[in-house]
Amino acid sequence: MSAETPGGDSGVTGAGAGAGIRWLGGGFWGVSDGIFGSLSPRVGGDADQALQLQGTLEAADIPDPDYEGLPNGASTSTHMLAGAVAGIMEHCLMYPIDCVKTRMQSLQPEPAARYRNVMDALRRIVRTEGIWRPMRGLNVTATGAGPAHALYFACYEKLKKTLGDIIHPGANSHVANGAAGCVATLLHDAMMNPAEVVKQRMQMYNSPYRSVLDCMRAVWLKEGAAAFYRSYTTQLTMNIPFQALHFMTYECLQETLNPHRQYNPTSHMVSGALAGAVAAAATTPLDVCKTLLNTQESLALHSLNVSGHISGLAHAFRTVYRLGGVLAYFKGVQARIIYQMPSTAIAWTVYEFFKYFITEHQHAKRKAQRESEK
């Protein structure tokens, strides 16, 4: 996600890095044609096609498309569609590591669920519980991730431009980026929190739930509807600083690695990975508390003779400290960083790719309409 800067050459720099994901375009348009109308064939990335496109554009007296300056009336839907695809891919591809992260953040794990590191955890889970065990709960996560990330990216892009024009017109504003990320998080977490509760209960060792629906039904009957949002304030307390750090770090790195703000898959991937690592490490203590609120670990509660449920961030913080001291706040930090780096790299790379790809096709469609009117 880049700053809203005007014009410039939108040619594909780093085309070699982008070739690996370009195959997604063909299948994607079969789904999205109903949203954006029939679109012309894909614009290639090689030099001959670029020169041919440039000549055609000059002849038609149409300026080169800027993928950061999306067509009027289509930008919100473009950001939502690109964001939904990015969110689903991010969560699906990294789900096994997310399962390991949840278990490694357990404050009182059973002896069979005490792991040395991420790879040891994956090997033991697959060997003792089956190859599909790390994927339990993926369906509810993917269902929540699509609409949550659609709102997330659309809100971020809209507010980033609006606030940027107010705070620092005509230039990138880190304050606007951070503020837009914080507001976008409110919408994202409101959509994702129920899915997070179910997902983490399905991921725990010896989870008693047979399926996602069984888990939802049991939580609803035993703990009430409020249980699905018990960790919402903690999630916001964690994600607001996480996203502020994440977006500001990403935009700072883009200024260095991609100053002309072109579509550059390598810079998007590297910036996303580093931004995710910085934000993940800084907010791990809050993530540990969130996991405790979501899972309500029975062993941890029994060891402290806690009756009822842990509720609220302050209660969770006190409980974590009583169980393991200061070091307990950083349980699973390795797994969290290993999960977050590729996760944010995938999200930004896929998001920027589809944003660019959609814009190219919309530009081609407008060009064809102009030619047909002549």
C-alpha positions in Angstrom: 0.0 0.0 0.0 1.6 3.2 -1.1 1.2 6.9 -0.7 -1.2 8.6 -3.0 1.3 10.4 -5.1 0.5 11.7 -8.6 1.3 10.2 -12.0 4.7 8.9 -13.1 5.5 5.8 -15.1 3.4 2.8 -13.9 5.6 0.2 -15.6 6.2 -3.0 -13.8 9.5 -2.8 -12.0 10.6 -6.1 -10.5 8.6 -8.0 -13.0 10.6 -11.1 -12.3 9.4 -11.2 -8.7 5.9 -10.6 -9.8 5.8 -13.3 -12.4 5.2 -16.0 -9.8 1.8 -14.5 -8.8 0.7 -13.3 -12.3 -1.0 -16.6 -13.0 -3.6 -15.7 -10.4 -5.0 -13.1 -12.8 -6.7 -15.4 -15.2 -8.8 -17.3 -12.7 -9.5 -14.2 -10.7 -11.1 -12.4 -13.5 -13.6 -15.2 -14.0 -15.0 -14.4 -10.6 -14.7 -10.6 -10.7 -16.2 -10.0 -14.2 -19.6 -9.8 -12.6 -18.4 -6.9 -10.4 -16.3 -4.9 -12.8 -17.8 -5.9 -16.2 -16.1 -7.7 -19.0 -12.5 -6.8 -19.2 -9.9 -6.9 -22.0 -7.0 -9.4 -22.0 -4.2 -9.1 -19.4 -1.5 -6.6 -19.9 1.9 -8.5 -20.1 5.0 -7.5 -18.3 7.6 -7.8 -21.1 9.2 -4.9 -22.9 7.5 -5.5 -26.3 4.0 -5.4 -24.8 4.9 -2.4 -22.7 6.1 -0.5 -25.8 3.0 -1.6 -27.8 0.7 -0.5 -25.0 2.5 2.9 -24.7 2.1 3.5 -28.4 -1.6 2.6 -28.4 -2.1 4.9 -25.4 -0.3 7.8 -27.1 -2.4 7.3 -30.2 -5.6 7.4 -28.2 -4.4 10.4 -26.3 -5.0 8.6 -23.0 -2.5 9.1 -20.2 -0.6 6.2 -18.7 -2.6 4.5 -15.9 -1.4 5.2 -12.3 -2.4 2.2 -10.1 -2.3 4.5 -7.1 -4.8 6.9 -8.7 -7.7 4.5 -9.3 -10.7 5.4 -11.5 -13.4 7.5 -9.9 -16.3 5.3 -8.7 -14.3 2.1 -8.7 -11.6 2.7 -6.1 -13.6 1.5 -3.1 -14.7 -1.7 -4.7 -11.2 -2.3 -6.1 -9.6 -1.9 -2.6 -12.3 -4.2 -1.1 -11.9 -6.9 -3.7 -8.1 -6.8 -3.6 -8.2 -6.7 0.3 -10.5 -9.7 0.5 -8.3 -11.8 -1.7 -5.2 -10.7 0.1 -6.7 -11.5 3.5 -8.0 -14.9 2.6 -4.7 -15.9 1.0 -2.7 -14.6 4.0 -4.6 -16.5 6.6 -4.9 -19.7 4.6 -1.2 -20.0 3.7 0.0 -19.2 7.2 -2.6 -21.1 9.2 -0.4 -24.0 10.4 2.1 -21.5 11.9 -0.8 -19.7 13.5 -1.9 -22.9 15.1 1.6 -23.4 16.5 1.7 -19.8 17.8 -1.6 -20.3 19.7 -0.2 -23.4 21.4 3.1 -21.9 22.2 1.4 -19.0 23.9 -0.4 -21.5 26.3 0.6 -20.5 29.8 0.0 -24.0 31.4 0.4 -26.5 28.5 0.0 -30.2 29.1 3.2 -32.2 28.9 2.5 -33.5 25.4 2.0 -29.9 24.2 5.3 -28.4 25.3 7.4 -27.6 22.2 11.0 -26.4 21.8 10.4 -24.4 18.7 8.1 -23.9 15.7 9.4 -26.8 13.6 9.4 -29.2 16.6 5.7 -28.2 17.3 4.7 -28.8 13.6 6.4 -32.1 13.5 4.9 -33.4 16.7 1.4 -32.1 15.9 1.4 -33.9 12.5 3.0 -37.1 13.9 0.7 -37.5 17.0 -2.5 -35.8 15.9 -2.6 -36.2 12.1 -1.6 -34.2 9.1 -4.8 -32.1 9.0 -4.7 -31.2 12.7 -2.8 -27.9 12.2 -5.6 -26.8 9.8 -8.6 -27.2 12.2 -10.6 -24.0 12.3 -9.3 -22.8 8.9 -12.9 -22.6 7.4 -14.2 -20.1 10.0 -11.0 -18.0 9.7 -11.3 -17.8 5.9 -15.0 -16.9 6.2 -14.2 -14.0 8.5 -11.0 -12.9 6.8 -12.6 -12.0 3.5 -15.1 -9.3 4.6 -12.8 -8.2 7.5 -9.9 -7.4 5.1 -12.1 -5.9 2.5 -13.3 -3.3 5.0 -9.8 -3.0 6.5 -8.0 -2.1 3.2 -10.8 0.0 1.8 -11.1 2.1 5.0 -7.3 2.5 5.2 -6.9 3.7 1.7 -9.8 6.1 1.9 -8.8 7.6 5.3 -5.1 7.7 4.3 -5.8 10.0 1.4 -8.4 12.1 3.2 -6.3 12.7 6.3 -3.1 13.1 4.2 -4.7 15.9 2.2 -5.6 17.6 5.5 -2.4 17.0 7.4 0.3 17.2 4.7 -1.3 18.0 1.3 0.5 16.6 -1.8 2.9 14.5 0.3 3.1 11.3 2.4 2.0 11.7 6.0 3.1 9.1 8.6 0.5 10.5 11.0 -2.2 10.0 8.4 -1.0 6.5 7.7 -1.0 5.5 11.4 -4.4 7.1 12.1 -5.9 5.4 9.1 -4.6 2.1 10.2 -6.0 2.5 13.7 -9.5 3.3 12.4 -9.4 0.5 9.9 -8.5 -1.9 12.7 -11.8 -1.1 14.5 -13.8 -2.5 11.5 -11.5 -5.4 10.9 -11.5 -6.6 14.5 -15.3 -6.2 14.8 -15.6 -8.7 12.0 -12.8 -11.1 13.0 -13.1 -11.4 16.7 -15.8 -14.1 16.8 -13.9 -16.1 14.2 -10.7 -15.7 16.4 -12.4 -17.1 19.4 -13.6 -20.2 17.6 -10.3 -20.6 15.7 -8.1 -20.5 18.8 -10.4 -22.9 20.8 -10.1 -25.3 17.8 -6.3 -25.0 17.7 -5.7 -25.8 21.4 -4.3 -29.2 22.3 -7.0 -31.7 23.2 -9.7 -29.3 22.0 -13.0 -30.9 23.0 -14.9 -29.5 20.0 -15.8 -31.8 17.0 -16.3 -29.0 14.5 -16.6 -25.3 14.1 -20.3 -25.4 14.5 -20.0 -27.5 17.6 -17.6 -25.0 19.1 -19.8 -22.0 18.3 -22.9 -23.8 19.8 -21.0 -24.8 23.0 -19.6 -21.3 23.5 -23.0 -19.7 22.9 -24.8 -22.1 25.3 -22.2 -22.2 28.1 -20.8 -18.6 28.1 -23.3 -16.6 26.1 -22.9 -14.3 23.1 -20.6 -12.0 25.0 -17.9 -14.7 24.9 -17.3 -14.0 21.2 -16.3 -10.5 22.0 -14.7 -11.0 25.4 -11.2 -10.2 24.0 -12.4 -7.4 21.7 -11.0 -4.6 23.8 -7.7 -6.5 24.3 -7.7 -7.2 20.5 -8.1 -3.5 19.8 -5.5 -2.6 22.5 -3.1 -4.9 20.7 -4.0 -4.2 17.1 -4.2 -0.4 17.2 -0.5 0.0 18.1 0.3 -3.0 16.0 -1.3 -1.5 12.9 0.0 2.0 13.6 3.6 0.5 13.7 2.9 -1.8 10.8 1.6 0.9 8.4 4.1 3.6 9.4 7.0 1.1 9.1 5.7 -0.1 5.7 5.3 3.4 4.3 8.7 4.5 5.6 10.3 1.4 3.9 8.4 2.2 0.7 9.9 5.7 0.6 13.4 4.1 0.7 12.9 1.0 -1.4 10.3 2.3 -3.8 10.5 6.1 -3.9 8.7 6.5 -7.2 5.8 4.4 -5.9 5.6 2.1 -8.8 4.2 -1.5 -8.7 7.3 -3.3 -7.4 6.6 -6.8 -5.9 10.0 -7.1 -4.3 9.7 -3.8 -2.4 6.1 -4.6 -1.3 7.2 -8.1 -0.1 10.3 -6.9 1.8 8.6 -3.8 3.3 5.6 -5.9 4.4 7.8 -8.6 6.0 9.9 -6.2 8.0 6.9 -4.1 9.0 5.1 -7.2 10.3 8.2 -8.3 12.3 8.6 -5.0 14.0 4.9 -4.7 14.9 4.6 -8.3 16.0 7.6 -8.2 18.4 6.4 -5.0 20.1 2.9 -6.3 20.7 3.5 -9.9 21.8 2.5 -9.3 25.5 -0.9 -8.1 24.4 -1.3 -11.1 22.1 -0.5 -13.5 25.0 -3.3 -11.8 27.0 -5.7 -12.0 24.1 -5.0 -15.8 23.7 -5.7 -16.3 27.4 -9.0 -14.4 27.1 -10.0 -16.4 24.0 -9.1 -19.8 25.2 -9.8 -19.5 28.9 -7.2 -22.2 29.6 -8.5 -24.7 32.1 -5.1 -25.8 33.4 -4.0 -22.2 33.9 -7.2 -21.3 35.8 -7.1 -24.4 38.0 -3.5 -23.8 39.0 -4.4 -20.4 40.4 -7.7 -21.6 41.8 -9.6 -19.1 39.6 -13.3 -19.7 39.4 -15.4 -18.5 36.5 -13.9 -16.7 33.5 -11.0 -14.3 33.0 -12.5 -11.1 31.7 -10.8 -7.8 30.8 -7.3 -6.9 29.9 -6.2 -6.0 33.4 -7.4 -9.3 34.8 -5.6 -11.1 31.9 -2.3 -9.2 32.6 -2.4 -10.0 36.3 -3.1 -13.7 35.5 -0.2 -14.0 33.0 2.2 -12.4 35.5 1.1 -14.7 38.3 1.6 -17.7 36.1 5.1 -16.9 34.7 6.4 -13.5 35.6 7.7 -11.0 33.0 8.9 -13.8 30.6 5.4 -15.1 30.3 4.4 -12.0 28.4 6.7 -13.1 25.6 5.7 -16.7 25.2 5.5 -17.6 21.6 7.3 -14.5 20.4 9.4 -16.5 18.0 6.3 -18.2 16.5 4.5 -14.8 16.3 7.3 -13.2 14.3 7.8 -16.2 12.1 4.0 -16.2 11.4 3.7 -12.4 11.0 6.7 -11.8 8.6 5.5 -14.0 5.7 1.8 -13.2 6.6 2.2 -9.4 6.1 4.5 -10.0 3.1 1.8 -12.1 1.4 -1.0 -9.7 2.3 0.9 -6.6 0.8 2.2 -8.4 -2.3 -1.2 -9.9 -3.2 -3.0 -6.7 -2.4 -0.7 -4.4 -4.4 -0.8 -6.9 -7.3 -4.5 -7.1 -7.6 -4.8 -3.3 -7.1 -2.4 -2.8 -10.0 -4.0 -5.6 -12.1 -7.6 -4.3 -11.6 -6.5 -0.7 -12.5 -4.8 -1.9 -15.7 -8.0 -3.6 -16.8 -10.2 -0.7 -15.9 -7.9 1.6 -17.9 -8.0 -0.8 -20.9 -11.8 -0.9 -20.7 -12.1 2.9 -20.7 -9.7 3.1 -23.6 -11.8 0.6 -25.6 -15.0 2.6 -24.8 -13.4 5.8 -26.1 -12.2 4.2 -29.3 -15.7 2.8 -29.9 -17.2 6.2 -29.5 -15.0 7.7 -32.3 
